[in-house]
Amino acid sequence: MKVRLVFHDWIDKNQNPVYDTEEGIELTMGSFHHGTVFEGDLELDEDRAQDLKKAMEKGYIPVFYVPIVAWPLDE
């Protein structure tokens, strides 16, 4: 399943928004700002794909992130 991942916002390690901080202002002026779209692949079996589709049709919004332990991606 091919998906587009849309960046939402920056939060700190305690999951608090950083928008009104000096660091947050700098971050939102960079490549990763609200609305930035990234192309990616999400591998789902048919059951999970249907679960995701049903939830999204009901208006629920999934939030994706890339944890630091996932880097580098090519290893």
Buried (B, 14 or more C-beta within 10 A) or exposed (E): EEBEBEBBBBEEEEEEEBBEEEEBEEBBEEEEEEEEEEEEEEEBEEEEEEEBEEEEEEEEEEEEEEEEEEEEEEE
